[in-house]
Amino acid sequence: MNDIFEQDKTVNKSDLEMNVLDAMKVNDGLYFIPTGFAFRAFIGDGNMIKNSNVKIDDKKWSWKEFGELSKEIIQQAGKDGKNKLYALTEYPPEMTLQEMAIDNYNLFVDSEAKQAKFDSPDFVELLEQVKKMYKEQVMTSEPAEIGNQLFNSIVIWSPTDFIDGPYSYFENPVYLQKPHAGQTGGMRIIPSSSLAIQANTPVKEEAYKFMTFLLSEEAQSLQDREGFSLLQSVNDKKLNDIQEKVKSGAYKLPTGKAAKVSDEEFTKFKEIIHTVDQYAELDTKVLSIIGEESSSFFSGQKSAEDVAKLIQNRVATVLNE
């Protein structure tokens, strides 16, 4: 769609969330446009982190550093012995590994070359690190009460999601890059649904006109539309409206309490929307294989190297089907 999109004069491209469209290109080509988008965010308990004096460089931290720093924060915050604290809760280790693989998908899967890299030292290290964090009770499969966990990984589907979940979990939530095995732990884009035009369709112009309508302010402002808008102005307006309600005390959290969110945080929310740029086309079969095979390592039946080889062989077969 590059040529037709560049020539089009009906869409105000300066108002588009081009960071999202650029992230979803394939070989610099635009082949589909999402009707909306969400992203997976990683948030931390700002008060607990600040009070611990532990320095977190979230742009660089690995899962190994995450485990070590979390242990330090937990030890300092749990000195009163009242609450058992965890860094992350509720997910079994194989699900945690799957999410890590999703976040670093392009590091382990080259979809175009149909190659997998699960027998690499990076993936073996990730397996061992996950097992270590559960063994040391930095993470747990058990549910935890609010106030018993340091971090949370959540999907932000709308402007209200910036506040409702994070400010219910934590009094002072901080948005962080996720610990990562690859180059970045930036928030991952999740398209709500995507539209493309068949190359051989006789109604290419009509199809594109319909897509431009979906990118119009009228369509992007529909209340029932899922996810964030592809128009910056629509997203900013919704956040501005929420900001005014918060200032007046009219905005309530799901807990019934009034939300306390600074103007500085609303500026950060807008920056996140306008800069999020991590995206990977995922194969659900690959993710299922990771979950199935890794459970034998976490239960102690197989070594990390053996499981990595099994995953590598099965994924290679799937990619080449």
C-alpha positions in Angstrom: 0.0 0.0 0.0 3.0 2.3 0.1 2.4 4.0 -3.3 -1.3 4.5 -2.9 -0.8 5.7 0.7 1.9 8.2 -0.2 -0.2 9.7 -3.1 -3.4 9.9 -1.1 -4.3 13.5 -0.1 -7.4 12.7 2.0 -5.6 11.3 5.1 -3.8 13.8 7.4 -0.6 11.9 7.7 0.9 14.4 10.2 -1.9 13.3 12.7 -1.3 9.6 12.2 0.5 7.4 14.8 3.2 6.7 12.2 5.3 4.9 14.9 2.7 2.1 14.9 2.3 1.9 11.1 6.1 2.0 10.6 6.5 -0.8 13.2 4.1 -3.0 11.3 5.8 -2.7 7.9 7.3 -5.7 6.2 10.6 -5.0 4.4 9.7 -1.3 4.6 6.4 -2.0 2.8 3.0 -1.2 4.2 0.8 -4.2 3.6 -1.9 -3.8 6.3 -3.4 -1.2 8.5 -4.7 -1.9 12.0 -8.1 -0.5 12.9 -6.8 0.2 16.4 -4.0 -1.0 18.7 -3.1 -1.8 22.3 0.3 -2.4 23.9 1.7 -4.5 26.7 3.2 -2.3 29.5 5.4 -3.2 32.4 4.7 -1.2 35.6 6.4 -1.2 39.0 5.5 0.0 42.5 7.2 3.4 42.4 7.1 3.9 46.2 8.6 0.5 47.0 11.4 1.0 44.4 12.1 4.5 45.6 12.2 3.6 49.3 14.6 0.7 48.6 17.3 3.0 47.0 17.8 0.2 44.4 18.8 1.8 41.1 17.1 0.4 38.1 18.3 1.1 34.6 15.3 -0.3 32.7 16.7 0.5 29.3 19.5 -2.0 29.8 18.4 -4.6 32.4 18.3 -8.3 31.6 16.1 -10.9 33.3 19.1 -11.9 35.4 19.5 -8.3 36.7 15.7 -8.1 37.2 15.9 -11.2 39.5 18.9 -9.8 41.5 17.4 -6.3 41.9 13.9 -7.7 42.8 15.5 -9.9 45.5 17.2 -6.8 46.9 14.0 -4.7 46.9 12.0 -7.6 48.4 14.5 -8.1 51.2 14.4 -4.4 52.1 10.7 -3.9 51.8 9.8 -7.2 53.7 11.8 -6.5 56.8 8.7 -5.9 58.8 7.7 -9.5 58.1 4.0 -8.6 57.5 3.7 -9.5 53.9 5.3 -12.0 51.6 6.5 -10.0 48.6 7.1 -11.2 45.0 8.3 -9.5 41.9 5.6 -11.1 39.7 2.7 -13.4 40.5 0.0 -15.6 39.1 1.7 -17.2 36.1 3.4 -20.6 36.0 7.0 -20.6 34.7 6.1 -22.0 31.2 3.7 -19.0 30.7 6.3 -16.6 31.9 8.8 -18.0 29.4 6.2 -17.8 26.6 5.7 -14.1 27.4 9.5 -13.5 27.4 9.7 -15.3 24.0 6.9 -13.1 22.6 8.7 -9.9 23.8 11.9 -11.1 22.1 10.3 -13.0 19.2 12.5 -11.6 16.5 15.6 -12.6 18.5 14.6 -16.2 18.4 12.7 -16.5 15.2 13.6 -15.2 11.8 10.2 -15.7 10.0 11.5 -14.6 6.6 14.5 -16.9 6.6 12.4 -19.6 8.3 15.0 -20.1 10.9 14.8 -20.6 14.7 17.4 -19.8 17.3 16.1 -21.6 20.4 19.3 -23.7 20.8 21.2 -20.5 21.3 23.0 -19.6 24.7 20.5 -16.7 25.1 17.5 -19.0 25.2 19.2 -21.6 27.4 20.1 -18.8 29.8 16.5 -17.5 29.7 15.2 -21.0 30.7 17.6 -21.3 33.6 16.9 -17.7 34.8 13.1 -18.3 34.9 13.6 -21.5 36.9 15.9 -19.8 39.3 13.5 -16.9 39.9 10.7 -19.3 40.8 13.0 -21.4 43.0 14.1 -18.3 44.9 10.5 -17.1 45.1 11.2 -13.9 43.2 8.2 -15.1 41.1 5.3 -17.3 42.0 2.4 -19.1 40.3 0.2 -18.2 43.2 -2.2 -15.2 43.2 -1.1 -12.4 45.4 -3.0 -9.6 47.1 -2.6 -6.0 46.1 0.5 -4.7 47.8 2.3 -8.1 47.6 3.9 -7.7 44.2 6.5 -5.3 42.9 5.7 -5.4 39.2 2.9 -6.1 36.9 2.6 -6.8 33.1 -0.6 -5.5 31.7 -2.2 -4.8 28.3 -3.2 -1.1 27.8 -6.3 -1.1 25.5 -7.5 2.4 26.1 -6.6 5.7 27.7 -8.5 4.7 30.9 -6.3 1.6 31.2 -3.3 3.9 31.9 -5.0 4.7 35.2 -7.6 2.1 36.3 -5.3 -1.0 36.6 -1.9 0.6 37.5 -3.3 3.0 40.1 -5.5 0.3 41.6 -2.4 -1.9 42.0 0.0 0.8 43.1 -0.3 4.2 44.7 2.6 5.5 42.6 3.0 3.3 39.5 6.0 3.7 37.3 6.1 2.6 33.6 9.3 0.7 32.8 10.9 -1.1 29.9 10.6 -4.8 30.5 13.7 -6.8 31.3 14.9 -8.2 28.0 17.2 -10.6 26.3 17.4 -8.5 23.0 18.1 -4.9 22.3 15.1 -3.4 24.0 12.3 -4.0 26.4 10.0 -1.4 24.9 6.2 -1.9 25.0 4.9 -4.4 22.4 2.2 -3.3 19.9 -0.9 -5.5 19.8 -3.2 -4.6 16.8 -6.9 -5.0 17.5 -7.6 -6.1 13.9 -5.9 -5.4 10.6 -7.1 -4.7 7.1 -5.3 -5.3 3.8 -6.1 -5.1 0.1 -5.8 -8.1 -2.2 -3.3 -7.3 -5.0 -5.6 -8.7 -7.7 -8.9 -7.3 -6.5 -10.8 -5.3 -9.2 -12.1 -2.9 -6.5 -8.7 -1.7 -5.2 -9.7 2.0 -5.2 -13.0 1.3 -3.5 -11.2 -0.8 -0.8 -8.7 1.9 -0.2 -11.4 4.6 0.1 -13.1 2.5 2.8 -9.8 2.2 4.6 -9.3 6.0 4.5 -12.8 6.4 6.0 -11.7 4.1 8.8 -8.7 6.5 9.4 -11.0 9.6 9.5 -11.7 11.4 12.7 -15.4 10.3 12.5 -14.6 6.6 12.4 -11.7 6.8 14.8 -13.8 8.6 17.4 -16.5 5.9 17.5 -17.1 4.8 21.1 -17.3 1.1 20.3 -14.0 1.1 18.3 -11.5 -1.2 20.0 -8.1 -0.1 21.0 -6.3 3.2 20.7 -6.9 5.4 17.7 -4.5 5.7 14.8 -5.0 9.5 15.1 -2.9 11.4 17.6 -5.5 14.1 18.0 -8.2 11.6 19.0 -5.9 9.9 21.6 -4.8 13.2 23.0 -8.4 14.5 23.3 -9.4 11.4 25.3 -6.5 11.8 27.6 -7.1 15.5 28.1 -10.8 14.8 29.0 -9.6 12.2 31.6 -7.0 14.6 32.9 -9.7 17.2 33.6 -11.9 14.7 35.4 -8.9 13.6 37.5 -8.2 17.3 38.4 -11.8 17.9 39.5 -11.9 14.7 41.5 -14.7 13.2 39.3 -12.6 10.3 38.0 -12.9 7.3 40.2 -10.8 4.1 40.2 -12.5 0.7 40.1 -11.9 0.6 43.8 -14.1 3.7 44.2 -11.3 6.0 45.3 -10.5 9.2 43.4 -7.5 8.8 41.1 -4.4 10.9 41.9 -2.4 11.3 38.7 -0.1 14.2 38.0 0.0 16.3 34.9 3.5 15.0 34.3 2.1 11.5 34.1 -0.4 12.4 31.5 2.4 13.9 29.4 4.2 10.6 29.7 1.1 8.7 28.7 0.9 10.7 25.4 4.6 10.1 24.8 4.2 6.4 25.2 1.3 6.3 22.6 3.2 8.4 20.1 6.5 6.5 20.4 5.6 2.8 21.0 7.3 0.9 18.1 7.9 -2.8 19.0 6.0 -5.3 16.9 6.5 -8.9 15.7 4.2 -11.2 13.6 3.8 -14.2 16.0 3.1 -17.8 15.2 0.9 -19.3 17.9 2.2 -22.8 17.1 5.7 -21.7 18.1 4.5 -20.3 21.4 2.5 -23.5 22.1 5.7 -25.6 21.5 7.7 -23.4 24.0 5.0 -23.9 26.7 4.7 -27.6 26.1 8.4 -28.5 26.0 9.6 -26.1 28.7 7.4 -27.7 31.4 9.6 -30.8 31.4 12.6 -28.6 32.3 10.7 -26.7 35.0 9.6 -30.0 36.6 13.2 -31.2 36.6 12.7 -34.0 34.0 15.1 -32.6 31.4 18.0 -30.2 31.2 17.8 -26.7 29.7 20.0 -27.7 26.8 17.9 -30.8 25.9 14.6 -28.8 26.1 16.1 -26.0 24.0 17.1 -28.6 21.3 13.6 -30.1 21.3 12.0 -26.6 20.9 14.5 -25.8 18.2 13.7 -29.0 16.2 9.9 -28.7 16.5 9.9 -25.0 15.7 12.2 -25.5 12.7 9.7 -28.1 11.4 6.7 -25.7 11.8 8.6 -22.8 10.1 9.4 -24.9 7.1 5.9 -26.5 6.7 
